[in-house]
Structure formats: structure tokens, C-alpha cells
Amino acid sequence: MDSIWYFERVNLFKILCPTKFGKFEDSHVIKSYNKDEFVYFTDDPANNIYMISSGKVKILNYTENGEEIVKGILATGDIFGEMAVLGEDKRNDFAQVIDNKTSVCQMSLEELQGLMLENKKFALSINKLIGLRIRRLERKLDSLVFKDVRTRLIDFIKDLIKTSGQEYNEGIRINHFYTHKDVADLIGTSRQTVTTVINELKSEGLLNFKRKEIFIFNPGQFSQA
């Protein structure tokens, strides 16, 4: 996995919130949302980017039949709406809040572009982040077409190992915020199916999936699963 990945797990809100930059302090907005409210809709003008100061937001779209397709689930410190940097003038997806009392910091595209012009390293990081998001979506589409649910779930956990895994005794511990429903949305299946596959992996002694932690008991065996 590209080392750029780790940039996604940085708390970007703490770095980018305009309160960190005096000239933007008076113009920025932090707005609170309740569960199921939308931050933006498809075809809305793409003139802002957003940073999550607390809570969770999912990025999604719908098929012609009304079926929901979840592109990503983001949490505190994550950034979204960033495709505006590449010239997107209208949103091509939806951003919907998952948790009650979710707070989102809004920054105008003009403000972000100003910061990028002032700091080349920062600009490179933003561009890498966007490229990474695109590659992740491409991998997800390939996975939905060519892999079964068990393989998709294992690949999802392997990605978490690379981004959030920590050595723990002889295994690996992963701190995470995903519910079974979140995982199901991300890998394109039902919550019941995810629960069934997780129980199978537990019974095989490969992992223990808890609410906020996943334990991988034998990383070598899991990598071959």
C-alpha cells in the first residue's frame, strides 16, 4: 500500500480549520447536523470543502433503481468534498450525516486554494489525498465485480491493518469506528451477511471483531486467508 494512505488518518480538521489561519478566522463556518441530514446533494455547486470536527459522514450515490451505493465513511478529522480542487463544479455524489450532533467545518474553495499556493508541501498532500481516494474507489469497484463477500471483507480488514494496525502481543490490534452496517455498506452487501462472515472468521480463530477494536491473532495466517 502506498505510504500516502497514512495521510488519511491524520486529523485534518486540526490542521486545516480556518481558525488556524488568522485571515480566514472570521469567514469560516462550523455547522451541526443530526443523523440522516445531508451536507450536500448531487448537482449542488462544488464551491466548498468540508472537515469533520466530530461525528461521521458517508459519501454515497444512488442507482437508477434507488439502490444506495456507499463510496466512503468518514469520521473526525477527515476531509470531504475535495474533488472541487480538481475542477468539479457540481457535486456528483451525496454527503449524509450518520451520527447525531455531527459538526462539520466548511472552508471555501478560494480559501483552500490560497493555502495551497502558500504551502507547496500542503498542496502536494492534498493532491495525493485526492489521488488516493480515486484509487480506493477503483479498487472497490473491481472488488464488487470480481470478488465474493468473504474476500471483500478480508481485503477491507487488511486495509485497516495497513492504516491502523498496531502490534499487540503476537498479533495485531486495530482501533476502528465501523459498525457491521458500515462495513456492509462499504463492501456492498447486507449487515446480516457481514455478521455471518465475521462469525465464520471468529470460529476459524482468525480474528475477534469488537465494537471499537479488531484483534488479529495470527497475522501470517490471516494474510493467507
C-alpha positions in Angstrom: 0.0 0.0 0.0 1.2 3.5 -0.9 2.5 5.3 2.2 0.4 8.2 1.1 -2.5 6.3 2.7 -1.5 7.3 6.2 -2.3 10.9 5.4 -6.0 10.0 5.5 -5.7 9.1 9.2 -4.3 12.4 10.1 -6.8 14.7 11.9 -7.1 17.2 9.0 -9.6 19.3 10.9 -6.9 20.2 13.5 -4.5 21.2 10.7 -6.9 22.9 8.2 -9.7 24.5 10.3 -9.5 28.2 9.3 -9.2 29.2 12.9 -5.6 28.1 12.5 -5.2 30.9 9.9 -5.9 34.4 11.1 -7.1 35.8 7.8 -9.8 33.2 7.5 -10.9 33.0 11.1 -14.0 35.3 10.7 -15.3 33.8 7.5 -15.4 30.1 8.2 -18.5 28.2 9.3 -18.9 25.2 11.7 -22.3 23.7 11.3 -24.0 21.0 13.4 -26.1 18.2 11.8 -28.3 15.4 13.1 -28.4 11.9 11.9 -29.6 11.4 8.2 -29.3 15.1 7.3 -27.4 15.9 4.1 -24.4 18.2 3.9 -24.8 18.5 0.2 -26.7 16.8 -2.7 -25.7 15.8 -6.1 -25.6 18.7 -8.6 -25.1 21.2 -5.7 -22.3 23.8 -6.5 -18.9 22.4 -5.6 -17.6 25.6 -4.0 -16.6 24.3 -0.6 -14.6 21.6 1.1 -15.6 20.1 4.5 -13.8 18.8 7.5 -15.4 16.7 10.2 -14.7 18.1 13.7 -16.9 15.4 15.3 -19.2 12.6 14.2 -19.4 10.6 10.9 -20.4 11.3 7.3 -21.0 8.9 4.5 -20.4 9.7 0.8 -22.9 7.9 -1.4 -24.8 7.8 -4.6 -27.9 6.0 -5.9 -28.5 3.7 -8.8 -31.4 4.2 -11.2 -33.3 1.7 -9.1 -32.8 3.8 -6.0 -30.2 1.4 -4.5 -27.7 3.2 -2.3 -24.0 2.9 -3.1 -21.7 4.0 -0.3 -18.3 5.3 -1.6 -16.8 6.0 1.8 -17.5 6.5 5.5 -15.5 9.3 7.1 -15.0 10.3 10.8 -13.5 13.0 13.0 -10.6 14.7 11.3 -11.4 13.6 7.7 -12.0 15.9 4.8 -14.6 15.5 2.0 -15.8 17.5 -1.0 -12.2 17.8 -2.0 -12.9 16.9 -5.7 -13.7 20.6 -6.2 -9.9 21.2 -6.1 -9.7 19.3 -9.4 -12.3 21.4 -11.1 -15.5 19.7 -10.2 -18.2 22.4 -10.5 -21.2 20.4 -9.3 -21.3 17.5 -6.8 -21.7 14.1 -8.3 -22.5 12.4 -5.0 -24.3 13.0 -1.7 -22.8 13.6 1.7 -25.1 12.4 4.5 -24.5 12.5 8.3 -24.5 9.2 10.1 -24.3 10.3 13.8 -26.3 12.8 15.7 -24.6 16.1 16.7 -22.0 15.8 13.9 -20.1 19.0 13.5 -18.6 20.0 10.1 -16.2 22.8 9.4 -16.7 24.4 6.0 -13.9 26.1 4.0 -14.4 27.8 0.7 -12.5 26.6 -2.3 -10.9 30.0 -2.6 -9.6 29.7 1.0 -8.2 26.2 0.3 -6.5 27.3 -3.0 -4.9 30.2 -1.1 -3.4 27.9 1.4 -2.2 25.5 -1.3 -0.5 28.4 -3.1 1.2 29.5 0.1 2.4 26.0 1.1 3.6 23.6 -1.7 4.1 20.7 0.7 0.5 21.1 1.9 -0.7 21.4 -1.8 1.1 18.1 -2.6 -0.5 16.4 0.3 -4.0 17.4 -0.8 -3.3 16.2 -4.3 -2.0 12.9 -3.0 -5.1 12.5 -0.8 -7.4 13.0 -3.8 -5.4 10.5 -5.9 -5.6 8.0 -3.1 -9.4 8.4 -2.8 -9.8 7.8 -6.5 -7.6 4.6 -6.4 -9.6 3.3 -3.5 -12.9 3.8 -5.4 -11.4 2.0 -8.4 -10.3 -1.0 -6.2 -13.8 -1.1 -4.6 -15.5 -1.3 -8.0 -13.1 -4.1 -9.1 -13.8 -5.9 -5.8 -17.6 -5.7 -6.2 -17.3 -7.2 -9.7 -14.7 -9.9 -9.2 -14.7 -11.0 -5.5 -17.1 -12.7 -3.2 -18.2 -11.2 0.1 -15.7 -13.1 2.3 -12.8 -11.9 0.2 -14.1 -8.4 0.1 -14.4 -8.4 3.9 -10.9 -9.8 4.4 -9.5 -7.2 2.0 -11.3 -4.5 4.0 -9.7 -5.7 7.2 -6.3 -6.0 5.5 -6.6 -2.3 4.5 -7.4 -1.4 8.2 -4.3 -3.3 9.3 -2.1 -1.2 7.0 -3.7 2.1 8.1 -4.5 1.5 11.8 -2.9 -1.8 12.8 -0.7 -1.9 16.0 1.3 -4.9 17.2 -0.4 -6.5 20.2 1.2 -9.5 21.9 1.8 -11.8 19.0 -1.0 -10.4 16.9 -2.4 -7.1 15.7 -4.9 -4.7 17.2 -6.9 -2.3 15.1 -8.8 0.6 16.6 -11.8 1.4 14.4 -15.2 3.1 14.3 -17.1 0.9 11.9 -20.4 -0.9 12.8 -21.3 -4.1 10.9 -23.7 -1.9 8.9 -20.9 0.5 8.0 -18.8 -2.4 6.8 -21.7 -3.9 4.8 -22.3 -0.6 3.0 -18.6 -0.2 2.1 -18.1 -3.7 0.7 -21.5 -3.9 -1.0 -23.5 -6.5 1.0 -26.0 -6.8 3.9 -25.3 -6.3 7.6 -26.6 -9.9 8.2 -24.1 -11.3 5.7 -21.2 -9.3 7.3 -22.1 -10.6 10.7 -22.2 -14.2 9.4 -18.8 -13.9 7.7 -17.3 -12.3 10.8 -18.6 -15.1 12.9 -17.0 -17.6 10.5 -13.7 -15.9 10.8 -14.0 -15.9 14.6 -14.8 -19.6 14.6 -11.7 -20.2 12.4 -9.6 -18.4 15.1 -8.5 -15.7 12.7 -9.9 -12.6 14.5 -12.1 -11.1 17.1 -14.2 -8.2 15.9 -15.4 -5.9 18.7 -17.2 -2.7 18.6 -14.2 -0.4 18.6 -11.3 -2.9 18.2 -10.4 -5.8 15.9 -7.8 -8.4 17.1 -5.9 -10.4 14.5 -4.5 -13.4 16.4 -2.2 -14.8 13.7 -1.3 -12.1 11.1 0.6 -14.6 8.9 -2.4 -16.9 8.7 -4.8 -14.0 8.2 -2.8 -12.7 5.3 -3.2 -16.0 3.5 -7.0 -16.2 4.2 
